[in-house]
């Protein structure tokens, strides 16, 4: 019987660019943690998750306590985590708009490593362990951002320069569609005044008449503002993501519109799914294996949404190839995944898996077919990014503080309009 003998947790920093959102802007680097779960059989399970300080502390506390774990016993994994991190709280900094339980995030990270080990031992891809694949090619949407020109190039280059007008945003979209073949587009809204973001979406519709379009203002709008936007964009949007902050505001909006509403802010735990159904607050929930209790939890969320008649999309954070592979396996095994997945992947230029950056063809990525996750770690790349982590001196994410470098009098306010 395979047993865990050692767990290595390596924090890394990856050059980022100043992508704007309603609470601020991305820092010079984004943080990830790379997990290597070693066993007495010589197999090593991989995982990738958040790398900010609360998550990193939880991962590191658990690492020595996983010695002797059977990777097939996820109940034991959960027991060890709950015992070690009782009342541990959430992972996010105070400026975040939603939080995730540390116990769920740590479980999710280590569960992926366990599934990778099991797949490697059995010689089967991870999607087979999740019930089998209903698709082998995973479609992603182009994730569009208003952004500042990057001022400090110490840790890495800028991408696309300043993009702060509707016309510049359309040019950004054209560049992404040309390079990656995306067939749907999502704008991170809540940055410019609503009328300018309405103009942006209308210009995107004109430029891309057959693409599915979405906008996510991250709770930046009041219910009346959201209703005005919906009226202007009727027939333009595939769905509207998190226009208002909080379950009750989303429910109030939902009662007054037929526009499908999606969320990854007001529904982030299973108990909240039940509340959202009761209040008819949303029609689409965004899955994410990093906090929906791993790959198995994300599959369970899909089944829960199927039973409730809700749509399923997939959320993204700034990530690299291990995370992208895990996303693809989960997407492959989620029958009712109704929409193209989100991905920040084009906004980074680095990679930590052998073979380099995965290819997007017509906006899609093929699910890795090797055993487990189907990817191998590039140890040299990890070492370089770990060195960058030590040099960058960024331990936590704070978009609001970073925004002060670009707009000195910026004040975080949600909703803003």
C-alpha positions as CSV (number, residue, x, y, z in Angstrom):
1,X,0.0,0.0,0.0
2,X,1.4,3.4,-1.1
3,X,2.2,5.8,1.7
4,X,3.3,9.5,1.8
5,X,6.8,9.9,3.1
6,X,7.5,13.6,2.6
7,X,5.7,16.7,1.4
8,X,7.6,19.7,-0.1
9,X,5.9,23.1,-0.4
10,X,7.7,25.6,-2.5
11,X,6.5,29.2,-2.7
12,X,7.1,30.9,-6.1
13,X,6.5,34.3,-7.5
14,X,5.6,34.9,-11.2
15,X,5.9,38.2,-13.0
16,X,2.4,39.9,-13.3
17,X,1.1,43.0,-15.0
18,X,-1.1,45.8,-13.6
19,X,-4.6,44.4,-14.4
20,X,-7.3,46.5,-12.9
21,X,-10.4,45.6,-11.0
22,X,-12.9,47.4,-8.8
23,X,-10.8,47.0,-5.6
24,X,-7.4,47.8,-7.1
25,X,-4.7,46.4,-9.4
26,X,-2.5,43.4,-9.7
27,X,1.0,43.6,-8.1
28,X,4.3,43.1,-9.8
29,X,4.2,39.4,-9.1
30,X,1.5,36.8,-8.3
31,X,2.2,34.1,-5.8
32,X,1.7,30.3,-6.1
33,X,2.7,27.3,-4.1
34,X,4.0,24.2,-5.7
35,X,3.4,20.9,-3.9
36,X,5.4,17.7,-4.3
37,X,4.0,14.7,-2.4
38,X,6.6,11.9,-2.2
39,X,5.8,8.3,-1.5
40,X,7.5,5.1,-0.5
41,X,6.9,3.8,-4.0
42,X,9.0,6.5,-5.6
43,X,6.0,8.3,-7.1
44,X,5.6,12.0,-6.6
45,X,2.2,13.7,-6.7
46,X,2.0,17.3,-7.9
47,X,-0.3,20.2,-7.1
48,X,-0.3,24.0,-7.4
49,X,-2.4,26.5,-5.4
50,X,-2.3,30.0,-3.9
51,X,0.9,31.2,-2.5
52,X,-0.1,34.1,-0.2
53,X,0.9,33.9,3.4
54,X,-2.3,32.4,5.0
55,X,-2.5,29.5,2.5
56,X,1.3,29.0,2.7
57,X,1.2,28.8,6.5
58,X,-1.6,26.2,6.4
59,X,0.2,24.1,3.7
60,X,3.4,24.2,5.7
61,X,1.7,23.3,9.0
62,X,0.1,20.2,7.4
63,X,3.1,19.0,5.4
64,X,4.9,17.1,8.1
65,X,1.6,15.8,9.5
66,X,0.9,13.9,6.2
67,X,3.6,11.4,6.7
68,X,2.0,7.9,6.5
69,X,-1.1,9.1,4.6
70,X,-2.7,6.7,2.2
71,X,-3.4,8.9,-0.9
72,X,-6.5,6.8,-1.5
73,X,-7.9,7.8,1.9
74,X,-9.3,11.3,1.4
75,X,-11.4,11.1,4.5
76,X,-8.1,10.7,6.5
77,X,-6.7,13.6,4.7
78,X,-9.7,15.7,5.7
79,X,-9.4,14.5,9.3
80,X,-5.8,15.5,9.6
81,X,-6.5,18.9,8.1
82,X,-9.5,19.7,10.3
83,X,-7.6,18.6,13.5
84,X,-4.5,20.7,12.6
85,X,-6.3,23.8,11.4
86,X,-9.4,23.9,13.6
87,X,-10.8,27.5,13.7
88,X,-8.1,28.6,11.2
89,X,-10.4,31.0,9.4
90,X,-10.0,32.2,5.8
91,X,-7.1,32.7,3.4
92,X,-7.7,36.1,1.9
93,X,-6.4,39.5,2.8
94,X,-8.9,42.0,4.2
95,X,-9.2,43.9,0.9
96,X,-10.6,40.8,-0.9
97,X,-14.3,40.7,-1.8
98,X,-14.8,37.0,-0.8
99,X,-13.0,34.6,1.4
100,X,-12.3,30.8,1.3
101,X,-11.9,28.6,4.3
102,X,-8.2,27.7,4.9
103,X,-9.3,24.0,5.6
104,X,-11.0,23.8,2.2
105,X,-8.1,25.4,0.3
106,X,-5.5,23.2,2.0
107,X,-7.6,20.1,1.4
108,X,-8.1,21.0,-2.2
109,X,-4.4,21.5,-2.8
110,X,-3.4,18.2,-1.2
111,X,-6.3,16.3,-2.7
112,X,-5.0,17.1,-6.2
113,X,-1.6,15.7,-5.3
114,X,-3.3,12.5,-4.0
115,X,-5.2,12.1,-7.2
116,X,-2.1,12.7,-9.2
117,X,-0.4,9.9,-7.3
118,X,-3.3,7.5,-7.7
119,X,-3.5,8.2,-11.4
120,X,0.3,7.6,-11.7
121,X,0.0,4.3,-9.8
122,X,-2.9,3.1,-11.9
123,X,-1.6,4.4,-15.2
124,X,-4.8,6.4,-15.7
125,X,-5.5,10.1,-16.3
126,X,-7.1,12.0,-13.5
127,X,-10.4,12.4,-15.3
128,X,-10.9,8.7,-15.1
129,X,-10.7,8.9,-11.3
130,X,-13.4,11.6,-11.4
131,X,-15.9,9.5,-13.3
132,X,-14.6,9.7,-16.8
133,X,-14.3,12.4,-19.5
134,X,-17.3,13.7,-21.4
135,X,-15.0,16.0,-23.4
136,X,-11.3,15.9,-24.2
137,X,-10.9,19.4,-25.4
138,X,-11.6,22.2,-22.9
139,X,-12.8,25.6,-24.3
140,X,-11.6,28.7,-22.6
141,X,-12.6,32.4,-22.9
142,X,-10.3,35.3,-23.4
143,X,-10.1,37.2,-20.1
144,X,-9.9,41.0,-20.9
145,X,-8.7,43.6,-18.4
146,X,-8.4,47.4,-18.3
147,X,-4.8,47.9,-17.2
148,X,-2.1,50.4,-16.6
149,X,1.3,50.4,-18.3
150,X,3.7,48.5,-16.1
151,X,6.1,51.0,-14.5
152,X,8.6,48.7,-12.8
153,X,10.0,46.0,-15.1
154,X,12.5,44.6,-12.5
155,X,10.7,41.3,-12.3
156,X,9.3,40.9,-15.7
157,X,7.9,42.5,-18.9
158,X,4.6,44.3,-19.5
159,X,2.0,42.9,-21.8
160,X,0.0,45.2,-24.1
161,X,0.8,48.4,-22.3
162,X,-1.9,50.7,-21.0
163,X,-5.5,49.8,-21.8
164,X,-7.9,52.3,-20.3
165,X,-10.4,53.1,-23.1
166,X,-13.1,51.0,-24.9
167,X,-11.2,51.2,-28.2
168,X,-7.9,50.0,-26.5
169,X,-9.8,47.2,-24.9
170,X,-11.2,46.0,-28.3
171,X,-7.6,46.0,-29.6
172,X,-6.6,43.9,-26.6
173,X,-9.4,41.5,-27.5
174,X,-8.3,41.3,-31.1
175,X,-4.8,40.4,-30.1
176,X,-6.0,37.6,-27.8
177,X,-8.4,36.2,-30.4
178,X,-5.7,36.3,-33.0
179,X,-3.1,34.5,-30.8
180,X,-5.3,32.0,-28.9
181,X,-8.4,31.7,-31.0
182,X,-10.8,32.4,-28.2
183,X,-14.5,32.1,-29.1
184,X,-15.8,33.9,-26.0
185,X,-14.7,37.0,-24.2
186,X,-15.0,38.2,-20.6
187,X,-14.3,41.7,-19.4
188,X,-13.2,42.4,-15.8
189,X,-15.5,45.4,-15.2
190,X,-16.1,47.7,-12.3
191,X,-13.0,49.8,-13.3
192,X,-14.4,52.6,-15.5
193,X,-17.7,54.3,-15.2
194,X,-20.6,52.0,-16.2
195,X,-21.4,54.0,-19.3
196,X,-17.8,53.5,-20.6
197,X,-18.1,49.7,-19.8
198,X,-21.4,49.6,-21.6
199,X,-19.7,51.3,-24.6
200,X,-16.9,48.7,-24.3
201,X,-19.3,45.8,-24.5
202,X,-21.2,47.2,-27.4
203,X,-17.9,47.8,-29.3
204,X,-16.9,44.2,-28.5
205,X,-20.2,43.0,-29.9
206,X,-19.6,45.0,-33.1
207,X,-16.1,43.7,-33.4
208,X,-17.0,40.1,-32.5
209,X,-20.6,39.5,-33.6
210,X,-20.5,35.7,-33.0
211,X,-18.5,35.6,-29.7
212,X,-20.2,35.0,-26.4
213,X,-19.6,38.0,-24.2
214,X,-19.6,38.5,-20.4
215,X,-18.7,41.2,-17.9
216,X,-17.7,40.8,-14.3
217,X,-17.8,44.1,-12.3
218,X,-17.0,42.3,-9.0
219,X,-20.0,43.8,-7.1
220,X,-19.2,47.3,-8.2
221,X,-22.8,48.2,-9.1
222,X,-25.9,48.9,-7.1
223,X,-29.1,47.2,-8.1
224,X,-30.4,50.3,-10.0
225,X,-27.1,50.6,-11.9
226,X,-27.0,47.0,-12.8
227,X,-30.6,47.2,-14.1
228,X,-29.5,50.2,-16.3
229,X,-26.6,48.2,-17.6
230,X,-28.7,45.2,-18.4
231,X,-31.2,47.3,-20.3
232,X,-28.4,48.7,-22.5
233,X,-26.8,45.3,-23.0
234,X,-29.9,43.3,-23.6
235,X,-29.1,40.7,-26.2
236,X,-25.4,41.3,-25.9
237,X,-24.4,39.4,-22.8
238,X,-24.2,35.6,-22.4
239,X,-24.5,36.2,-18.7
240,X,-23.7,38.9,-16.1
241,X,-21.3,37.9,-13.3
242,X,-21.4,39.4,-9.8
243,X,-22.8,42.8,-10.7
244,X,-23.9,43.5,-7.1
245,X,-22.3,42.7,-3.8
246,X,-23.9,40.2,-1.5
247,X,-26.6,37.5,-1.8
248,X,-29.6,39.8,-1.0
249,X,-28.6,42.4,-3.6
250,X,-28.1,39.7,-6.2
251,X,-31.5,38.2,-5.3
252,X,-33.1,41.7,-5.6
253,X,-31.6,42.1,-9.0
254,X,-32.5,38.6,-10.1
255,X,-36.2,39.3,-9.2
256,X,-36.2,42.2,-11.7
257,X,-34.4,40.8,-14.7
258,X,-34.3,37.7,-17.0
259,X,-30.6,38.2,-17.6
260,X,-28.8,35.1,-16.3
261,X,-26.7,36.1,-13.2
262,X,-23.5,34.2,-12.3
263,X,-21.3,34.3,-9.3
264,X,-18.0,33.3,-7.7
265,X,-18.3,35.9,-4.9
266,X,-21.6,35.2,-3.1
267,X,-21.6,31.5,-3.5
268,X,-18.3,29.9,-2.5
269,X,-19.4,27.1,-0.2
270,X,-22.0,24.4,-0.4
271,X,-24.2,25.8,2.2
272,X,-24.5,29.0,0.1
273,X,-25.7,27.1,-2.9
274,X,-28.8,26.2,-0.9
275,X,-29.3,29.8,0.2
276,X,-28.9,31.0,-3.4
277,X,-31.4,28.5,-4.7
278,X,-33.9,29.5,-2.0
279,X,-33.5,33.2,-2.9
280,X,-33.2,32.7,-6.6
281,X,-30.1,34.9,-6.4
282,X,-28.1,33.4,-9.3
283,X,-28.6,31.1,-12.2
284,X,-24.9,30.1,-12.8
285,X,-22.2,29.1,-10.3
286,X,-18.5,29.3,-11.1
287,X,-16.6,26.2,-10.0
288,X,-13.0,26.2,-9.0
289,X,-11.1,23.2,-7.6
290,X,-8.8,25.4,-5.6
291,X,-11.5,26.2,-3.0
292,X,-14.6,24.0,-3.8
293,X,-13.0,21.2,-1.8
294,X,-10.7,19.9,-4.6
295,X,-11.5,18.1,-7.8
296,X,-14.0,15.8,-6.1
297,X,-15.8,18.8,-4.5
298,X,-16.0,20.6,-7.9
299,X,-17.6,17.5,-9.4
300,X,-20.1,17.4,-6.5
301,X,-20.9,21.1,-7.1
302,X,-21.6,20.2,-10.7
303,X,-24.1,17.5,-9.6
304,X,-25.7,19.8,-7.1
305,X,-26.2,22.5,-9.8
306,X,-27.6,19.9,-12.2
307,X,-30.2,18.8,-9.6
308,X,-31.1,22.5,-9.0
309,X,-31.3,23.5,-12.6
310,X,-28.3,25.9,-12.3
311,X,-25.6,26.4,-14.9
312,X,-22.0,25.7,-14.2
313,X,-19.0,27.8,-15.4
314,X,-15.4,27.7,-14.2
315,X,-13.5,30.5,-12.3
316,X,-9.9,31.3,-12.8
317,X,-7.1,32.9,-10.8
318,X,-3.5,33.7,-11.9
319,X,-2.1,30.3,-12.5
320,X,0.5,28.1,-14.2
321,X,0.5,24.7,-16.0
322,X,-0.2,22.3,-13.0
323,X,-3.3,24.3,-12.1
324,X,-4.4,24.5,-15.8
325,X,-4.0,20.7,-16.1
326,X,-6.1,20.2,-13.0
327,X,-8.8,22.6,-14.3
328,X,-8.9,20.6,-17.6
329,X,-9.4,17.3,-15.9
330,X,-12.2,18.7,-13.7
331,X,-13.8,20.3,-16.8
332,X,-13.5,17.1,-18.7
333,X,-15.4,15.2,-16.0
334,X,-18.1,17.8,-15.3
335,X,-21.0,16.8,-17.7
336,X,-23.0,20.0,-17.2
337,X,-20.2,22.5,-17.6
338,X,-22.2,24.9,-19.7
339,X,-19.8,27.7,-20.6
340,X,-16.3,28.3,-21.7
341,X,-13.9,28.3,-18.7
342,X,-12.2,31.5,-17.5
343,X,-8.4,31.6,-17.6
344,X,-5.7,34.2,-16.7
345,X,-3.1,32.1,-18.4
346,X,-2.3,34.4,-21.4
347,X,-1.4,37.2,-18.9
348,X,1.7,35.3,-17.8
349,X,4.9,34.3,-19.8
350,X,6.4,31.7,-17.4
351,X,5.8,28.0,-16.9
352,X,6.8,25.3,-14.4
353,X,6.0,22.2,-16.3
354,X,8.2,20.4,-18.8
355,X,7.5,21.0,-22.4
356,X,6.8,24.7,-21.9
357,X,3.5,26.5,-22.1
358,X,0.4,24.5,-23.2
359,X,-1.0,25.4,-26.6
360,X,-4.4,27.0,-27.1
361,X,-6.0,26.0,-30.4
362,X,-9.3,27.7,-31.3
363,X,-9.5,28.8,-27.7
364,X,-9.2,25.3,-26.4
365,X,-6.7,23.1,-24.5
366,X,-6.5,19.4,-24.9
367,X,-6.7,17.5,-21.6
368,X,-3.3,15.9,-20.8
369,X,-3.5,12.2,-21.5
370,X,-0.7,10.9,-19.3
371,X,-1.2,9.3,-15.9
372,X,-2.6,11.5,-13.1
373,X,-2.4,15.1,-14.1
374,X,-0.3,14.2,-17.1
375,X,2.3,16.9,-16.5
376,X,5.9,16.8,-15.2
377,X,7.6,19.4,-13.0
378,X,10.4,21.6,-14.5
379,X,12.7,21.7,-11.4
380,X,14.9,24.4,-12.9
381,X,11.9,26.7,-13.6
382,X,10.6,26.2,-10.1
383,X,14.0,27.1,-8.6
384,X,14.1,30.3,-10.7
385,X,10.6,31.4,-9.6
386,X,11.4,30.4,-5.9
387,X,14.4,32.7,-6.1
388,X,12.1,35.5,-7.5
389,X,9.8,34.9,-4.6
390,X,12.7,35.5,-2.2
391,X,13.8,38.6,-4.1
392,X,10.4,40.2,-4.7
393,X,9.5,40.4,-1.0
394,X,5.8,40.1,-1.7
395,X,4.1,37.8,0.8
396,X,0.5,38.7,0.4
397,X,-1.9,40.0,-2.2
398,X,-3.2,43.6,-1.8
399,X,-4.7,45.1,-4.9
400,X,-5.9,48.2,-3.1
401,X,-2.5,49.1,-1.8
402,X,-0.9,48.5,-5.2
403,X,-3.5,50.9,-6.8
404,X,-2.0,53.8,-4.8
405,X,1.1,53.6,-7.0
406,X,-1.1,54.5,-10.0
407,X,-3.9,56.5,-8.5
408,X,-2.5,58.1,-5.2
409,X,-6.0,59.2,-4.0
410,X,-7.7,55.9,-4.7
411,X,-10.3,54.8,-2.2
412,X,-11.6,51.2,-2.2
413,X,-15.4,51.4,-2.4
414,X,-17.7,48.5,-3.2
415,X,-20.3,49.1,-4.6
416,X,-18.7,52.1,-6.4
417,X,-21.6,53.0,-8.8
